[in-house]
Structures are given as structure tokens and as C-alpha cells.
Amino acid sequence: MPRIARLVFPGAVYHVMNRGNNRQKIFKAEPDYRYYLSLLETYSQQCGVIVYAYCLMRTHLHLLVETPRGNL
């Protein structure tokens, strides 16, 4: 059964989650975490997305973000 389409609108707040295939590691060492955070900072500024919280774990990550322009 497919997932219901996500509602996208200006000012929406989302819990975004990403997981490695078959629960494989997506972060293998400390530099991987730092690199991901630098990308998150760059692209959240570029896209105008506000990151309220994040949790990075070896096999997955969680983000709490707001999209002032409705551009998730």
C-alpha cells in the first residue's frame, strides 16, 4: 500500500527521516557526520529551510525542519 502524498505548504514543519538500505551504515566515521552537517547547513541556507533539530545515527538520521516557502 503506497504512502499518502505529503502535504507541502509554506510554514509547514516536517519530521524527515532517512535510513540506509537494509539498515546499512550511512555514517562510518566522525568525518562523515561533519561532512553531512556541512552539507545540511549549505543547502538549508540555499533553499531557505529552517533546521530546528537533527539526530544523526550510524544507520539513519532524523531532521525537524520548517519550509517557509513550502519547498520540501
C-alpha positions as CSV (number, residue, x, y, z in Angstrom):
1,M,0.0,0.0,0.0
2,P,1.6,3.3,-1.0
3,R,2.2,6.1,1.4
4,I,-0.2,9.1,1.3
5,A,1.3,12.1,-0.5
6,R,3.0,14.5,1.8
7,L,1.2,17.9,2.2
8,V,3.6,20.7,1.2
9,F,2.7,24.3,2.1
10,P,4.6,27.5,3.3
11,G,5.4,27.3,7.0
12,A,5.0,23.6,7.3
13,V,7.1,21.7,9.9
14,Y,8.3,18.2,9.0
15,H,9.9,15.2,10.6
16,V,12.3,13.9,7.9
17,M,13.9,10.6,8.3
18,N,16.4,8.8,6.1
19,R,17.7,5.2,6.6
20,G,20.5,3.2,4.9
21,N,19.4,0.3,2.6
22,N,19.0,-2.8,4.7
23,R,19.9,-0.8,7.7
24,Q,23.4,-0.4,6.5
25,K,25.6,2.3,8.0
26,I,25.4,5.7,6.3
27,F,27.9,7.3,8.7
28,K,31.1,5.2,9.1
29,A,33.3,7.7,10.9
30,E,33.3,11.1,12.6
31,P,34.3,12.9,9.4
32,D,31.1,11.6,7.7
33,Y,29.0,13.3,10.4
34,R,30.8,16.6,10.0
35,Y,30.5,16.4,6.2
36,Y,26.8,15.7,6.3
37,L,26.3,18.7,8.7
38,S,28.2,21.0,6.4
39,L,26.0,19.9,3.5
40,L,22.9,20.4,5.6
41,E,24.0,23.9,6.6
42,T,24.8,24.9,3.0
43,Y,21.6,23.5,1.4
44,S,19.3,24.6,4.1
45,Q,20.5,28.1,3.7
46,Q,20.4,27.9,-0.1
47,C,16.8,26.5,-0.1
48,G,15.6,28.7,2.8
49,V,14.7,25.7,5.0
50,I,15.0,26.1,8.8
51,V,16.5,23.2,10.7
52,Y,15.2,23.0,14.3
53,A,16.7,19.8,15.3
54,Y,18.7,16.8,14.0
55,C,19.8,13.4,15.2
56,L,22.5,11.6,13.3
57,M,23.0,7.9,14.0
58,R,25.1,5.3,12.2
59,T,22.3,3.8,10.2
60,H,19.8,6.6,9.9
61,L,19.0,10.3,10.6
62,H,16.1,12.5,11.7
63,L,15.6,16.1,10.9
64,L,12.9,18.5,12.2
65,V,12.6,21.2,9.5
66,E,10.3,24.1,8.6
67,T,9.8,25.2,5.0
68,P,8.8,28.9,4.9
69,R,8.4,28.7,1.1
70,G,6.7,25.3,1.1
71,N,9.6,23.8,-0.8
72,L,10.3,20.4,0.9
